C-alpha cells in the first residue's frame, strides 16, 4: 500500500538534515518540512478538513504550495491544485464541482477570488498564503500552521489523494480522482527517467514549471522527497539569474 506522506516521513528519517526547499531567503530541511506539514494538517483539521475533505490552492509556486500538497493528505483530505491560467467562471466551476471547503490563495489571485467569491458554493474558509497585508475575510497562513503537530492520517492505497482537472475536451473540465497508489506508481515511472538526480548526486532541482501541473507535481513533490534532494521553488524563470553558484549542482526541469 503506497502513501504520499510516507515519502516525507522517510525523507525526514534518512535525510533529515538535508535542505528540502529553498524559496528566496526561506529554506527548510526535510525534518523541518515534516514537522511543518504536521502542524499545517492540524490547522486544516480545525477548519473542518477530515476524510476526503477537499482543500484547493490557487497560487504561484512557493515552498508553501509544496507544503499544501502534503499537509492536506496528512490531515486526511484531498488536495486540488487550481490552474492559474483559468478565467473566473472556470475557477467557479472547478471549485463548485470539487466541493472544496478551504481555498488557499496568494496575493496574485486575491482580486480574482474577490470577483467570484459570492459564486463559490462550498468554500467556507479562505487562507492567505503570503506574508503581506491580510485581505479582508482571509485567515493568515501563519495562523493555520501555528499549531501542535498531529499524527499522519495515514491515507494510502486506493484512498483519494489529489483531484486534478482535465482540459475538458468534451465540454466542461473533468476532475480526475487520483489515489495514493496512482500517484506513487506514476512517480516510480518518472523516477526511472530521472536517475541522474539520484545517481549523479545532483543536489538541487529548480521548479519553474507550475506545481498545479501533474508532471511538475510528480517530479518536485514526489520524486524529490523520494530522492532526498533539494527543491528550489521559483515563480519566474528569470529568477535563475539569482542562483549563482548553486547552478553547478542544479538541474532545471
C-alpha positions in Angstrom: 0.0 0.0 0.0 1.5 3.3 -1.1 1.2 6.6 0.6 2.4 10.1 -0.4 3.1 11.1 3.1 5.3 8.1 3.7 7.8 9.8 1.3 8.1 12.7 3.6 8.4 10.6 6.8 11.1 8.6 5.1 13.0 11.7 3.9 12.9 13.1 7.4 14.2 9.8 8.8 17.0 9.3 6.3 17.9 12.8 5.1 16.5 14.9 8.0 19.3 17.5 7.9 19.3 17.9 4.1 17.6 21.0 2.8 14.2 20.2 1.3 13.1 23.5 -0.1 14.7 26.8 -1.0 12.3 29.7 -1.7 14.0 33.1 -1.8 15.5 33.6 1.6 13.5 30.8 3.2 14.8 27.3 3.4 13.9 24.2 5.5 15.3 20.7 6.0 13.3 17.5 5.5 12.9 17.2 9.2 11.6 20.8 9.5 9.4 20.2 6.5 7.8 17.1 8.1 7.2 19.0 11.3 5.7 21.9 9.3 3.2 19.8 7.4 2.1 18.0 10.6 1.3 21.5 12.1 -0.3 22.6 8.9 -2.5 19.5 8.9 -3.7 20.3 12.4 -4.7 23.8 11.2 -6.6 22.2 8.3 -8.4 19.8 10.6 -9.5 22.8 12.7 -11.0 24.2 9.6 -13.1 21.1 9.2 -10.9 19.0 6.8 -11.3 15.4 7.6 -11.6 12.2 5.5 -11.9 13.2 1.8 -12.4 16.9 2.6 -11.1 19.0 -0.3 -8.6 21.8 0.0 -7.9 23.9 -3.1 -4.9 26.2 -3.8 -4.7 29.0 -6.3 -1.2 30.4 -6.2 2.2 30.6 -8.0 5.0 28.2 -7.0 6.3 28.5 -3.5 7.5 26.3 -0.6 4.1 26.7 0.8 2.5 25.2 -2.2 4.7 22.2 -1.7 3.6 22.1 2.0 -0.1 22.2 0.9 0.3 19.1 -1.3 1.4 17.0 1.8 -0.4 18.7 4.7 -3.8 18.0 3.1 -3.5 14.2 2.9 -1.7 14.3 6.3 -4.9 15.8 7.6 -7.0 13.2 5.9 -8.1 15.3 3.0 -7.7 15.6 -0.8 -5.7 18.4 -2.4 -6.9 20.3 -5.5 -4.3 22.4 -7.4 -6.1 25.1 -9.4 -4.8 26.1 -12.8 -3.7 29.8 -12.5 -4.5 30.5 -16.2 -8.2 29.9 -15.8 -10.8 32.6 -16.1 -13.1 33.4 -13.3 -16.1 31.3 -14.5 -13.8 28.3 -14.9 -12.4 28.6 -11.4 -16.0 28.8 -10.1 -16.9 25.6 -12.0 -13.8 23.7 -10.7 -14.4 24.7 -7.0 -18.1 24.1 -7.0 -17.6 20.7 -8.7 -14.9 19.6 -6.3 -16.9 21.0 -3.3 -13.6 22.4 -1.9 -14.3 23.9 1.6 -10.9 25.6 2.0 -9.3 27.7 -0.6 -5.6 28.8 -0.2 -4.7 32.0 -2.2 -1.6 34.1 -2.7 -1.5 37.9 -3.5 -1.6 37.3 -7.2 -5.2 35.9 -7.2 -6.9 37.8 -4.4 -8.5 40.2 -6.9 -9.9 37.3 -9.0 -11.2 35.5 -6.0 -13.0 38.7 -4.8 -14.8 38.8 -8.2 -16.2 35.2 -7.8 -16.4 34.8 -4.1 -20.2 35.0 -3.8 -20.5 32.3 -6.5 -18.5 29.7 -4.6 -21.0 27.3 -3.1 -18.8 25.3 -0.8 -15.8 27.3 0.2 -16.1 28.2 3.9 -12.5 29.3 4.7 -10.1 31.5 2.6 -6.4 31.2 3.6 -3.9 33.9 2.6 -0.6 32.2 2.0 1.7 35.3 1.5 3.3 37.4 4.3 1.9 40.8 3.1 -1.1 42.7 4.3 -4.0 40.4 5.1 -7.0 40.8 2.7 -10.4 41.1 4.4 -12.1 37.8 5.0 -8.9 35.7 5.0 -7.1 33.6 7.6 -3.4 34.1 7.6 -1.2 31.2 6.7 0.9 31.8 9.9 -2.3 31.2 12.0 -3.1 27.9 10.2 0.4 26.5 10.9 0.6 27.8 14.4 -0.5 24.5 15.9 0.9 21.4 17.5 1.8 18.7 15.0 -0.8 15.9 14.6 -0.3 12.3 13.6 -0.4 11.4 9.9 -4.0 10.3 9.0 -2.3 7.5 7.1 -4.1 7.9 3.8 -2.9 5.2 1.5 -3.6 2.8 -1.3 -6.9 3.4 -3.0 -7.7 6.4 -0.8 -8.0 9.5 -3.0 -5.0 11.8 -2.7 -5.5 14.6 -5.3 -8.1 16.0 -7.6 -6.6 17.0 -11.0 -8.9 18.6 -13.5 -8.6 17.8 -17.2 -8.8 20.2 -20.1 -12.4 19.2 -20.8 -12.2 18.0 -24.4 -15.9 17.1 -24.4 -17.1 20.2 -22.6 -16.6 21.2 -19.0 -13.4 20.0 -17.2 -13.5 16.6 -15.5 -12.0 16.0 -12.1 -9.6 13.0 -12.2 -9.6 11.4 -8.8 -6.1 10.1 -8.3 -5.3 7.7 -5.4 -2.1 7.4 -3.5 -1.4 4.2 -5.5 -2.0 6.0 -8.7 0.4 8.8 -7.9 3.2 6.7 -6.4 3.1 4.3 -9.3 3.4 7.2 -11.7 6.2 8.7 -9.6 8.1 5.5 -9.8 7.9 5.5 -13.6 9.1 9.1 -13.7 11.9 8.3 -11.3 13.2 5.7 -13.8 13.8 8.6 -16.2 15.3 10.8 -13.5 18.1 8.5 -12.2 20.6 11.3 -12.7 19.0 13.1 -9.8 19.9 10.2 -7.5 23.0 8.5 -9.1 24.9 11.7 -10.1 24.2 13.3 -6.7 22.6 16.4 -8.2 21.8 18.5 -5.1 19.1 20.9 -6.5 16.1 20.7 -8.8 14.8 24.1 -9.9 11.0 24.2 -10.3 9.9 26.8 -12.8 7.0 24.7 -14.1 3.7 25.4 -12.3 3.0 22.9 -9.5 -0.6 22.7 -10.5 0.6 20.6 -13.5 0.8 16.9 -12.9 4.3 16.5 -14.3 5.8 19.2 -12.1 3.9 17.8 -9.1 5.2 14.3 -9.6 8.8 15.5 -10.1 9.0 18.1 -7.3 6.5 16.8 -4.8 7.1 13.1 -5.1 10.4 12.2 -6.8 12.4 14.8 -4.8 11.4 13.6 -1.3 12.0 10.0 -2.6 15.5 11.0 -3.6 16.1 13.3 -0.6 17.2 16.2 -2.8 16.6 20.0 -2.7 13.7 21.8 -4.4 14.4 25.4 -5.4 10.9 26.8 -6.0 10.6 29.9 -8.2 7.7 31.8 -9.7 9.6 33.2 -12.7 12.4 31.5 -14.7 14.3 34.9 -14.7 15.0 34.2 -11.0 17.6 31.7 -12.2 20.0 34.6 -12.6 20.0 35.0 -8.8 21.0 31.4 -8.1 24.7 32.0 -8.8 26.9 29.1 -7.7 24.0 26.8 -7.0 23.6 26.2 -10.7 26.7 24.0 -10.8 24.8 21.3 -8.9 21.4 22.0 -10.2 19.0 20.5 -12.8 16.4 22.9 -14.3 13.3 21.0 -15.3 
